[in-house]
Amino acid sequence: MAENNQKAPEGAKPKKPKKEHNLSFLLWLLLIVVLWWFNNFALKETHVEIKTAKVKSTLKFAIISDLHATRYGISNKTISNAIREAHPDIVFMLGDMYTSDSKWELMSKPIELASDIISAGYPVYAVTGEHDTDQRYISELEKAGVNVMNYKDQVINVRGNDLHIMGIDNVFYSDTFDLNSEFQLVDGCYNILLAHIPNYDKFSAFGADLTLCGDTHGEMARLPFLGPIYHSETSTWLPKLLDSELEIYDKGLFDYDRGKMFITSGIGSYPYPVRFCNRPEVVIMEVKPKG
């Protein structure tokens, strides 16, 4: 009987065993899962520095927003530990800390977080967003010691600096919306406005020294140097690439004539965990004397 000893044609590449293909696929899948988890659930600290002639000594703020509390994901302990390690003078909480229609189990998580921060000795000033509007939730925040600043203002002294803290809970801004009908800026104070939803035109016209906002989630998925993949306000894909004249207020620090607006990309991943190049953040902001 003749032997069946066929040789592969010259130059032909031997086929990889099926096991190697499976291993390669599993490694790529593992890498994708790790990158997805890192982008959506690995909390980072974002450090921001502002200089102003209106303070005499350095102030440190911790800023958190848009937790959209879930049973899984970033824990209260992780967030609280990041704040404790920073030793801020004040913690600002900017709304949407749970998602509307959540059960009390999830609604209570930001209350527990705020209570833990306060028990560590850090005062918390908060406004609500379009999701966390439940009156029981707001009442429990106040019972925990949170200063809920929904259309309220307060002058305090921190490290020898007079701060005027104001807050609004607007969900939508009408054409006639005017902050000057609600608050007056206080001469000699560093005026801080807390507002969940950014509105650059209205806030720059009002002219607080510092306006702090959340809501945008940094538009979730971003590309290096090109900003958000999608701009929800104008329904534009790759807005910074396709429309260079479009003003985008998505995350970070923005100047106006009499002050600055800062937008945090927040902590949660609502409505879906699709963050990319835009990790959840606790912001540590230092406001330093200018000169």
MIMI-601906 format. One record per residue (C-alpha): residue number from 1; residue in one letter; z, y, x. Coordinates in Angstrom, 2 decimals, always signed. Layout:
<selos>
<num: NUM	residu: a	up: Z	north: Y	east: X>
...
</selos>
This chain:
<selos>
<num: 1	residu: m	up: +0.00	north: +0.00	east: +0.00>
<num: 2	residu: a	up: -0.98	north: +3.42	east: +1.37>
<num: 3	residu: e	up: +1.82	north: +5.86	east: +2.08>
<num: 4	residu: n	up: +1.99	north: +9.02	east: -0.04>
<num: 5	residu: n	up: +2.77	north: +11.40	east: +2.81>
<num: 6	residu: q	up: +1.17	north: +14.65	east: +1.68>
<num: 7	residu: k	up: +1.84	north: +17.74	east: +3.77>
<num: 8	residu: a	up: +2.04	north: +21.30	east: +2.47>
<num: 9	residu: p	up: -1.07	north: +23.37	east: +3.25>
<num: 10	residu: e	up: -0.80	north: +25.48	east: +6.39>
<num: 11	residu: g	up: +0.72	north: +28.94	east: +5.68>
<num: 12	residu: a	up: +2.31	north: +27.85	east: +2.40>
<num: 13	residu: k	up: +5.98	north: +28.88	east: +2.00>
<num: 14	residu: p	up: +8.36	north: +26.11	east: +1.07>
<num: 15	residu: k	up: +9.92	north: +26.51	east: -2.35>
<num: 16	residu: k	up: +13.58	north: +27.51	east: -2.47>
<num: 17	residu: p	up: +15.86	north: +24.92	east: -3.97>
<num: 18	residu: k	up: +16.93	north: +25.66	east: -7.54>
<num: 19	residu: k	up: +20.57	north: +25.96	east: -6.45>
<num: 20	residu: e	up: +19.68	north: +28.89	east: -4.17>
<num: 21	residu: h	up: +17.96	north: +30.68	east: -7.05>
<num: 22	residu: n	up: +21.05	north: +30.18	east: -9.25>
<num: 23	residu: l	up: +23.40	north: +31.45	east: -6.53>
<num: 24	residu: s	up: +21.26	north: +34.53	east: -5.94>
<num: 25	residu: f	up: +21.21	north: +35.29	east: -9.68>
<num: 26	residu: l	up: +25.00	north: +34.90	east: -9.95>
<num: 27	residu: l	up: +25.57	north: +37.22	east: -6.97>
<num: 28	residu: w	up: +23.36	north: +39.92	east: -8.49>
<num: 29	residu: l	up: +25.10	north: +39.50	east: -11.83>
<num: 30	residu: l	up: +28.51	north: +39.80	east: -10.15>
<num: 31	residu: l	up: +27.39	north: +42.96	east: -8.35>
<num: 32	residu: i	up: +26.20	north: +44.52	east: -11.62>
<num: 33	residu: v	up: +29.49	north: +43.68	east: -13.36>
<num: 34	residu: v	up: +31.54	north: +45.12	east: -10.49>
<num: 35	residu: l	up: +29.49	north: +48.33	east: -10.45>
<num: 36	residu: w	up: +29.75	north: +48.64	east: -14.24>
<num: 37	residu: w	up: +33.53	north: +48.15	east: -14.14>
<num: 38	residu: f	up: +33.93	north: +50.60	east: -11.25>
<num: 39	residu: n	up: +31.91	north: +53.32	east: -13.01>
<num: 40	residu: n	up: +33.74	north: +52.94	east: -16.33>
<num: 41	residu: f	up: +37.31	north: +51.88	east: -15.56>
<num: 42	residu: a	up: +38.19	north: +52.93	east: -12.00>
<num: 43	residu: l	up: +40.12	north: +56.19	east: -12.39>
<num: 44	residu: k	up: +39.60	north: +58.84	east: -9.74>
<num: 45	residu: e	up: +41.25	north: +62.14	east: -8.90>
<num: 46	residu: t	up: +38.97	north: +65.17	east: -8.89>
<num: 47	residu: h	up: +40.34	north: +68.06	east: -6.85>
<num: 48	residu: v	up: +39.36	north: +71.61	east: -7.74>
<num: 49	residu: e	up: +40.45	north: +74.86	east: -6.07>
<num: 50	residu: i	up: +40.29	north: +78.35	east: -7.58>
<num: 51	residu: k	up: +41.30	north: +81.62	east: -5.95>
<num: 52	residu: t	up: +42.39	north: +84.68	east: -7.91>
<num: 53	residu: a	up: +44.20	north: +87.95	east: -7.29>
<num: 54	residu: k	up: +46.22	north: +87.34	east: -10.46>
<num: 55	residu: v	up: +48.65	north: +84.82	east: -8.96>
<num: 56	residu: k	up: +51.20	north: +85.34	east: -6.19>
<num: 57	residu: s	up: +51.78	north: +81.70	east: -5.28>
<num: 58	residu: t	up: +49.84	north: +78.45	east: -5.59>
<num: 59	residu: l	up: +49.86	north: +76.75	east: -8.98>
<num: 60	residu: k	up: +48.91	north: +73.12	east: -9.53>
<num: 61	residu: f	up: +47.57	north: +71.82	east: -12.85>
<num: 62	residu: a	up: +46.73	north: +68.26	east: -13.91>
<num: 63	residu: i	up: +43.99	north: +68.06	east: -16.56>
<num: 64	residu: i	up: +43.32	north: +65.04	east: -18.78>
<num: 65	residu: s	up: +41.02	north: +64.69	east: -21.77>
<num: 66	residu: d	up: +38.98	north: +62.33	east: -23.94>
<num: 67	residu: l	up: +41.07	north: +59.21	east: -23.42>
<num: 68	residu: h	up: +39.65	north: +57.59	east: -26.58>
<num: 69	residu: a	up: +42.50	north: +55.10	east: -26.36>
<num: 70	residu: t	up: +41.59	north: +51.40	east: -26.44>
<num: 71	residu: r	up: +43.53	north: +48.15	east: -26.04>
<num: 72	residu: y	up: +41.80	north: +47.53	east: -22.73>
<num: 73	residu: g	up: +40.62	north: +49.68	east: -19.88>
<num: 74	residu: i	up: +42.61	north: +52.33	east: -18.03>
<num: 75	residu: s	up: +46.31	north: +52.03	east: -18.72>
<num: 76	residu: n	up: +48.80	north: +54.79	east: -19.44>
<num: 77	residu: k	up: +50.67	north: +53.71	east: -16.30>
<num: 78	residu: t	up: +47.62	north: +54.30	east: -14.09>
<num: 79	residu: i	up: +47.09	north: +57.78	east: -15.55>
<num: 80	residu: s	up: +50.77	north: +58.67	east: -15.40>
<num: 81	residu: n	up: +51.09	north: +57.47	east: -11.79>
<num: 82	residu: a	up: +48.15	north: +59.65	east: -10.74>
<num: 83	residu: i	up: +49.85	north: +62.67	east: -12.31>
<num: 84	residu: r	up: +53.27	north: +61.86	east: -10.84>
<num: 85	residu: e	up: +51.79	north: +61.55	east: -7.35>
<num: 86	residu: a	up: +50.17	north: +65.00	east: -7.68>
<num: 87	residu: h	up: +53.43	north: +66.74	east: -8.77>
<num: 88	residu: p	up: +51.71	north: +69.35	east: -10.98>
<num: 89	residu: d	up: +53.41	north: +72.41	east: -12.43>
<num: 90	residu: i	up: +51.74	north: +71.84	east: -15.82>
<num: 91	residu: v	up: +49.70	north: +69.07	east: -17.43>
<num: 92	residu: f	up: +46.92	north: +70.15	east: -19.80>
<num: 93	residu: m	up: +45.70	north: +67.64	east: -22.40>
<num: 94	residu: l	up: +42.40	north: +68.69	east: -23.96>
<num: 95	residu: g	up: +41.85	north: +66.48	east: -26.99>
<num: 96	residu: d	up: +40.10	north: +63.35	east: -28.28>
<num: 97	residu: m	up: +42.88	north: +61.24	east: -26.86>
<num: 98	residu: y	up: +42.15	north: +58.60	east: -29.50>
<num: 99	residu: t	up: +39.06	north: +57.89	east: -31.60>
<num: 100	residu: s	up: +38.99	north: +58.78	east: -35.30>
<num: 101	residu: d	up: +39.73	north: +55.90	east: -37.70>
<num: 102	residu: s	up: +41.86	north: +54.18	east: -35.05>
<num: 103	residu: k	up: +44.96	north: +52.30	east: -36.16>
<num: 104	residu: w	up: +48.36	north: +53.70	east: -35.27>
<num: 105	residu: e	up: +48.68	north: +51.23	east: -32.37>
<num: 106	residu: l	up: +45.95	north: +53.14	east: -30.54>
<num: 107	residu: m	up: +46.85	north: +56.58	east: -31.89>
<num: 108	residu: s	up: +50.32	north: +56.18	east: -30.41>
<num: 109	residu: k	up: +49.07	north: +55.46	east: -26.87>
<num: 110	residu: p	up: +48.46	north: +59.12	east: -25.94>
<num: 111	residu: i	up: +51.84	north: +60.00	east: -27.46>
<num: 112	residu: e	up: +53.46	north: +57.41	east: -25.18>
<num: 113	residu: l	up: +51.47	north: +58.77	east: -22.23>
<num: 114	residu: a	up: +52.57	north: +62.35	east: -22.92>
<num: 115	residu: s	up: +56.17	north: +61.24	east: -23.39>
<num: 116	residu: d	up: +56.12	north: +59.44	east: -20.04>
<num: 117	residu: i	up: +54.69	north: +62.51	east: -18.29>
<num: 118	residu: i	up: +57.32	north: +64.78	east: -19.87>
<num: 119	residu: s	up: +60.13	north: +62.38	east: -18.97>
<num: 120	residu: a	up: +58.97	north: +62.64	east: -15.35>
<num: 121	residu: g	up: +59.60	north: +66.39	east: -15.53>
<num: 122	residu: y	up: +56.11	north: +67.79	east: -16.13>
<num: 123	residu: p	up: +55.50	north: +70.08	east: -19.15>
<num: 124	residu: v	up: +52.46	north: +69.20	east: -21.28>
<num: 125	residu: y	up: +50.30	north: +71.73	east: -23.14>
<num: 126	residu: a	up: +47.69	north: +70.27	east: -25.49>
<num: 127	residu: v	up: +44.93	north: +71.01	east: -27.95>
<num: 128	residu: t	up: +43.21	north: +68.50	east: -30.21>
<num: 129	residu: g	up: +39.52	north: +67.65	east: -30.49>
<num: 130	residu: e	up: +37.35	north: +66.42	east: -33.35>
<num: 131	residu: h	up: +38.85	north: +62.92	east: -33.24>
<num: 132	residu: d	up: +42.63	north: +63.33	east: -32.81>
<num: 133	residu: t	up: +43.32	north: +65.50	east: -35.87>
<num: 134	residu: d	up: +45.82	north: +63.29	east: -37.72>
<num: 135	residu: q	up: +48.87	north: +65.33	east: -38.75>
<num: 136	residu: r	up: +51.29	north: +62.48	east: -38.06>
<num: 137	residu: y	up: +49.87	north: +62.20	east: -34.55>
<num: 138	residu: i	up: +50.24	north: +65.94	east: -33.94>
<num: 139	residu: s	up: +53.78	north: +65.89	east: -35.33>
<num: 140	residu: e	up: +54.75	north: +62.99	east: -33.05>
<num: 141	residu: l	up: +53.28	north: +64.78	east: -30.04>
<num: 142	residu: e	up: +55.47	north: +67.78	east: -30.80>
<num: 143	residu: k	up: +58.52	north: +65.54	east: -31.27>
<num: 144	residu: a	up: +57.82	north: +64.08	east: -27.83>
<num: 145	residu: g	up: +58.00	north: +67.59	east: -26.39>
<num: 146	residu: v	up: +54.31	north: +68.45	east: -26.13>
<num: 147	residu: n	up: +53.37	north: +72.09	east: -26.66>
<num: 148	residu: v	up: +50.49	north: +71.71	east: -29.14>
<num: 149	residu: m	up: +48.60	north: +74.99	east: -28.83>
<num: 150	residu: n	up: +46.24	north: +74.82	east: -31.81>
<num: 151	residu: y	up: +45.75	north: +78.55	east: -32.48>
<num: 152	residu: k	up: +48.97	north: +79.37	east: -30.69>
<num: 153	residu: d	up: +49.75	north: +81.22	east: -27.50>
<num: 154	residu: q	up: +52.71	north: +81.43	east: -25.16>
<num: 155	residu: v	up: +53.67	north: +83.42	east: -22.07>
<num: 156	residu: i	up: +55.57	north: +81.48	east: -19.41>
<num: 157	residu: n	up: +56.55	north: +82.06	east: -15.80>
<num: 158	residu: v	up: +55.73	north: +79.41	east: -13.20>
<num: 159	residu: r	up: +56.57	north: +79.90	east: -9.51>
<num: 160	residu: g	up: +56.83	north: +83.66	east: -10.03>
<num: 161	residu: n	up: +53.49	north: +83.86	east: -11.87>
<num: 162	residu: d	up: +53.16	north: +84.98	east: -15.47>
<num: 163	residu: l	up: +50.81	north: +82.69	east: -17.39>
<num: 164	residu: h	up: +49.46	north: +83.39	east: -20.86>
<num: 165	residu: i	up: +48.41	north: +80.04	east: -22.37>
<num: 166	residu: m	up: +46.23	north: +80.03	east: -25.50>
<num: 167	residu: g	up: +44.68	north: +77.14	east: -27.39>
<num: 168	residu: i	up: +42.15	north: +76.49	east: -30.16>
<num: 169	residu: d	up: +41.22	north: +73.35	east: -32.09>
<num: 170	residu: n	up: +37.72	north: +74.33	east: -33.19>
<num: 171	residu: v	up: +35.33	north: +71.48	east: -33.86>
<num: 172	residu: f	up: +32.36	north: +73.69	east: -34.68>
<num: 173	residu: y	up: +31.77	north: +77.33	east: -33.78>
<num: 174	residu: s	up: +30.19	north: +79.60	east: -36.37>
<num: 175	residu: d	up: +27.99	north: +82.53	east: -35.41>
<num: 176	residu: t	up: +30.84	north: +84.87	east: -36.35>
<num: 177	residu: f	up: +33.48	north: +83.01	east: -34.32>
<num: 178	residu: d	up: +35.34	north: +85.56	east: -32.21>
<num: 179	residu: l	up: +38.38	north: +84.75	east: -30.09>
<num: 180	residu: n	up: +39.33	north: +88.43	east: -30.01>
<num: 181	residu: s	up: +40.35	north: +88.10	east: -33.66>
<num: 182	residu: e	up: +42.89	north: +85.41	east: -32.68>
<num: 183	residu: f	up: +44.24	north: +86.40	east: -29.27>
<num: 184	residu: q	up: +44.59	north: +89.35	east: -26.98>
<num: 185	residu: l	up: +44.45	north: +88.92	east: -23.22>
<num: 186	residu: v	up: +47.70	north: +89.99	east: -21.59>
<num: 187	residu: d	up: +47.52	north: +92.41	east: -18.69>
<num: 188	residu: g	up: +49.44	north: +91.20	east: -15.66>
<num: 189	residu: c	up: +49.17	north: +87.56	east: -16.76>
<num: 190	residu: y	up: +46.84	north: +84.81	east: -15.65>
<num: 191	residu: n	up: +45.20	north: +84.10	east: -19.02>
<num: 192	residu: i	up: +44.36	north: +80.43	east: -19.70>
<num: 193	residu: l	up: +42.41	north: +79.22	east: -22.74>
<num: 194	residu: l	up: +42.48	north: +75.55	east: -23.79>
<num: 195	residu: a	up: +39.53	north: +74.45	east: -25.95>
<num: 196	residu: h	up: +38.25	north: +70.92	east: -26.43>
<num: 197	residu: i	up: +34.58	north: +71.75	east: -27.01>
<num: 198	residu: p	up: +32.83	north: +74.03	east: -24.48>
<num: 199	residu: n	up: +31.16	north: +77.18	east: -25.77>
<num: 200	residu: y	up: +30.18	north: +79.15	east: -22.71>
<num: 201	residu: d	up: +28.76	north: +82.18	east: -24.53>
<num: 202	residu: k	up: +31.84	north: +82.70	east: -26.71>
<num: 203	residu: f	up: +34.32	north: +81.99	east: -23.92>
<num: 204	residu: s	up: +32.59	north: +84.23	east: -21.38>
<num: 205	residu: a	up: +32.56	north: +87.04	east: -23.95>
<num: 206	residu: f	up: +36.30	north: +86.57	east: -24.50>
<num: 207	residu: g	up: +36.94	north: +86.59	east: -20.76>
<num: 208	residu: a	up: +40.06	north: +84.51	east: -20.15>
<num: 209	residu: d	up: +40.74	north: +84.08	east: -16.45>
<num: 210	residu: l	up: +40.41	north: +80.32	east: -16.86>
<num: 211	residu: t	up: +39.02	north: +78.28	east: -19.76>
<num: 212	residu: l	up: +39.60	north: +74.51	east: -19.74>
<num: 213	residu: c	up: +37.42	north: +72.16	east: -21.83>
<num: 214	residu: g	up: +36.53	north: +68.49	east: -22.31>
<num: 215	residu: d	up: +34.34	north: +66.79	east: -24.93>
<num: 216	residu: t	up: +31.12	north: +66.27	east: -22.95>
<num: 217	residu: h	up: +32.28	north: +63.17	east: -21.02>
<num: 218	residu: g	up: +30.03	north: +64.61	east: -18.31>
<num: 219	residu: e	up: +27.24	north: +63.32	east: -20.61>
<num: 220	residu: m	up: +28.36	north: +59.81	east: -19.51>
<num: 221	residu: a	up: +25.47	north: +58.63	east: -17.30>
<num: 222	residu: r	up: +24.27	north: +60.84	east: -14.44>
<num: 223	residu: l	up: +21.83	north: +60.71	east: -11.55>
<num: 224	residu: p	up: +22.67	north: +62.13	east: -8.10>
<num: 225	residu: f	up: +21.40	north: +65.73	east: -7.75>
<num: 226	residu: l	up: +19.78	north: +65.54	east: -11.22>
<num: 227	residu: g	up: +22.86	north: +65.72	east: -13.44>
<num: 228	residu: p	up: +23.08	north: +64.01	east: -16.84>
<num: 229	residu: i	up: +20.36	north: +61.60	east: -17.88>
<num: 230	residu: y	up: +20.60	north: +62.95	east: -21.43>
<num: 231	residu: h	up: +21.76	north: +66.35	east: -22.70>
<num: 232	residu: s	up: +23.15	north: +65.84	east: -26.21>
<num: 233	residu: e	up: +23.28	north: +69.51	east: -27.25>
<num: 234	residu: t	up: +19.51	north: +69.97	east: -26.87>
<num: 235	residu: s	up: +18.50	north: +66.29	east: -27.19>
<num: 236	residu: t	up: +16.77	north: +66.49	east: -23.80>
<num: 237	residu: w	up: +16.23	north: +63.64	east: -21.34>
<num: 238	residu: l	up: +16.62	north: +64.48	east: -17.63>
<num: 239	residu: p	up: +17.21	north: +68.13	east: -18.53>
<num: 240	residu: k	up: +17.71	north: +69.47	east: -15.00>
<num: 241	residu: l	up: +14.48	north: +67.84	east: -13.88>
<num: 242	residu: l	up: +12.25	north: +68.68	east: -16.84>
<num: 243	residu: d	up: +13.61	north: +72.11	east: -17.76>
<num: 244	residu: s	up: +14.96	north: +74.02	east: -14.77>
<num: 245	residu: e	up: +15.73	north: +77.09	east: -16.90>
<num: 246	residu: l	up: +17.93	north: +75.19	east: -19.37>
<num: 247	residu: e	up: +21.61	north: +76.12	east: -19.03>
<num: 248	residu: i	up: +23.69	north: +72.94	east: -19.00>
<num: 249	residu: y	up: +27.46	north: +72.99	east: -19.32>
<num: 250	residu: d	up: +28.25	north: +69.31	east: -18.84>
<num: 251	residu: k	up: +31.03	north: +69.04	east: -16.24>
<num: 252	residu: g	up: +32.55	north: +71.05	east: -13.42>
<num: 253	residu: l	up: +33.26	north: +74.70	east: -12.75>
<num: 254	residu: f	up: +31.19	north: +77.57	east: -14.19>
<num: 255	residu: d	up: +31.59	north: +81.29	east: -13.50>
<num: 256	residu: y	up: +31.47	north: +84.19	east: -15.95>
<num: 257	residu: d	up: +32.11	north: +87.90	east: -15.45>
<num: 258	residu: r	up: +35.90	north: +87.90	east: -15.74>
<num: 259	residu: g	up: +36.79	north: +84.30	east: -15.00>
<num: 260	residu: k	up: +35.78	north: +80.65	east: -14.91>
<num: 261	residu: m	up: +35.23	north: +77.76	east: -17.30>
<num: 262	residu: f	up: +36.01	north: +74.22	east: -16.18>
<num: 263	residu: i	up: +34.83	north: +71.10	east: -18.04>
<num: 264	residu: t	up: +36.34	north: +67.71	east: -17.26>
<num: 265	residu: s	up: +34.32	north: +64.55	east: -17.88>
<num: 266	residu: g	up: +37.51	north: +62.93	east: -19.17>
<num: 267	residu: i	up: +38.87	north: +59.41	east: -19.03>
<num: 268	residu: g	up: +37.42	north: +57.34	east: -21.89>
<num: 269	residu: s	up: +33.98	north: +55.80	east: -22.32>
<num: 270	residu: y	up: +33.32	north: +56.55	east: -25.99>
<num: 271	residu: p	up: +31.21	north: +55.45	east: -27.81>
<num: 272	residu: y	up: +30.07	north: +52.85	east: -25.25>
<num: 273	residu: p	up: +31.12	north: +52.13	east: -21.66>
<num: 274	residu: v	up: +27.92	north: +53.41	east: -20.04>
<num: 275	residu: r	up: +29.30	north: +55.77	east: -17.42>
<num: 276	residu: f	up: +27.22	north: +55.92	east: -14.25>
<num: 277	residu: c	up: +27.87	north: +58.16	east: -11.22>
<num: 278	residu: n	up: +30.53	north: +59.76	east: -13.42>
<num: 279	residu: r	up: +33.82	north: +57.90	east: -13.12>
<num: 280	residu: p	up: +36.82	north: +58.59	east: -15.38>
<num: 281	residu: e	up: +38.90	north: +61.36	east: -13.89>
<num: 282	residu: v	up: +42.26	north: +63.04	east: -13.73>
<num: 283	residu: v	up: +41.64	north: +66.58	east: -12.49>
<num: 284	residu: i	up: +44.09	north: +68.15	east: -10.06>
<num: 285	residu: m	up: +43.41	north: +71.88	east: -9.99>
<num: 286	residu: e	up: +45.04	north: +74.31	east: -7.58>
<num: 287	residu: v	up: +44.98	north: +78.02	east: -8.41>
<num: 288	residu: k	up: +45.67	north: +79.97	east: -5.23>
<num: 289	residu: p	up: +46.27	north: +83.65	east: -4.41>
<num: 290	residu: k	up: +43.13	north: +85.46	east: -3.28>
<num: 291	residu: g	up: +43.33	north: +87.40	east: -0.09>
</selos>
